[in-house]
Amino acid sequence: MKLKQIYDVSNNQLIINLPESFSNKRRVLVIIDDDIDEVNEKLLLLKQATNDPLFLADIQEVKEDFNFIDSETI
């Protein structure tokens, strides 16, 4: 079984209460990933890009390029 959750760190400590399904397990693998905030920041920037005139102009230009290519025949 895999359990994937985000936990808060307090005083440089992490406390994880395992579900009942882990009660007979003697070993578990713990992977620490501190990029969570970075990923959230990138997602926020992507959401903000939907209102950026320069970004929208670039997307429109790429779309027009593909419209030209799509009309070509082989």
N, C-alpha and C positions, 0 to 999 in steps of 0.2 A: 504494500500500500504506500502511496505517496501523499504527503501533506504539503501543500504550498500555501503559506500565509505570510503576510507582512507583519512584523512585530516592532514595537517601539523599544528603543534601548534606553535604559535608565541607569545612571551612574556607571556607564560603561559595562552594564550587565544585561543579559538577555535571559528571560525565564520562559520556558516553553512547557505548557501542560499538554502532554500527549493524549490523544483520544484513546478510548478503551481498546480499540482494535490493536493498539501497540503494546498491550499489557504483557504479552508473552515474549516480546522482543528483547534481546540482550544488547543489540547494537543498532544504531541508526547513523545515517550519513547526514551531516549538517553542512550546508554550503552557505557561506556568508556573501551576500551581494549588496554592495553599498551604492549601486548605480540607480537605485529606485528614484531618488530625487532628480537625477539627471534625465532619466527617461520621461518623467512627468514634465520637466521643463521643456524638453523637446516637443512633447505632445502639445503643450500650451502654445509654443511658437508655431506649430503647424496649424493649429486652430486660428491663430491670429493672422496667418498668411491668407486665409480666405477673404480677408478684408483689405489686403495690401494691393493698391492699384498696380504697382510695378510687377508683382507676382502674377496678378490676374492677366496683365498684358502679355507676360511671357507665356502663360498657359494658352492664351488665345492664339498667339503666334505659332506655337507648336501644333495646336489643333488645326490651324489653317494649313500648315505644312502637310499634315497627315491627310487632310481632305484632298489635297492635290494628288498625293501618292495613291490614296484609295481609289481615285477615279481612273488610274492607269490600268491598262490591260496587259496581260502577259502574251 
